[in-house]
Amino acid sequence: MRILPLLTKHCASAVVQHFAWARVKRHDRTSSNPLILHGRHFGRTVFALCNYPALLIAGILQLKELVFTELLDSYPGLLDCLTNGEEDDIIHMGDMLGKGASGAQGDDTKTLKSAVLEWLVPRGQASDRGFNHEVTGALLCPAGLDWLDAETKQSLKSGETAVSGDQWPMFLYSGYVYDSEDPWKGLLRSEILIFGFKHVFTSPSSVDKEPKATRSGNTYLHSMKCITKGSLAYIATQAHTITDSENFYHSILDLLEDPDKSEEVGELMIWWTCRVFPNSSSSQCSISKNSALSKIRKKCAALRERANADVH
């Protein structure tokens, strides 16, 4: 049974290649399967928590799901495969993408776990971790709580105070300082996050060096030239040790995709691109005062202020 009637001719070599890979048996070599490789990158940069077979089936029937359209845009030829494929082929393609995404998450969790400790704690002094270590506990402490308060510290250590996914830790903030009057200040600009991004996307060795995409790095392999909202949420989640990681990931991604925060998020994306892709054309760190862009932003800000004043 075909999911949809044919939309394009089933003659392109790219389509044939995709179908061939989609039908690879599970016991065959999969390390070079392009669907698995793409799933690894897509999960890291767009959306990590995804049921790919369900996404493909639902997406091709509706063609409006945002994650689905981003997947199509990022993988030339995939739409041809889906529209010309049998249902079993589509499900198997989804399995391959999911295998890549989950494999990347497992690999990154394993390597970042030890790397973060090395960045924070002198070698040989990390017998404890999480809330049971003074350094890591202070950074994992939810913003707004006082780690130096003995009662608070003990409650976090014992688990009496349960930390939910939307209680963001101090390590997300620049300088690990939280301003309760301006909670956006310094958010998602910490050194740990920069190190984590370089470790996963450029190379572990690039953490202590000038950012540069090596030929084996994920940025080079996938022609990545700027930060994405998904990759920032992914790194923040990978660097965390919270049990409620799914809620944490969604809370970060929801903030970054909030239309009301588009200006702040845009500046954050530029800030990140400047630091991890300094040679990219996207890393324009400053905006000319008299440029059209600066005037558009000022006008939008004025309109927002006026709208807020009318509401109150």
ABEGO torsion letter per residue (X at the ends): XBABBBABBBABAAAAAAAAAAABBAABBAAABAAAAAAAAAAAAABABBBAAAAAAAAAAAGABAAAAAAAAABBGAAAAAAABBAAAAAAAAAAAAAAAAAAAAAAAAAAAAAAAAAABBBGAAABBEAABAAAAAAABBBGBBAABAAAAAAAAAGABBBBAABBBAAABBGGBBBAABAABGBGABAAAAAAAAAAAABAAAAABBBBBBAABAAAAAGBABBBAAAAAAAAAAABABABAAAAAAAAAAAAABAAAAAAAAAAAAAAAAAABAABAABBABBBAABAAAAAAAAAAAAAAAAAAAAX
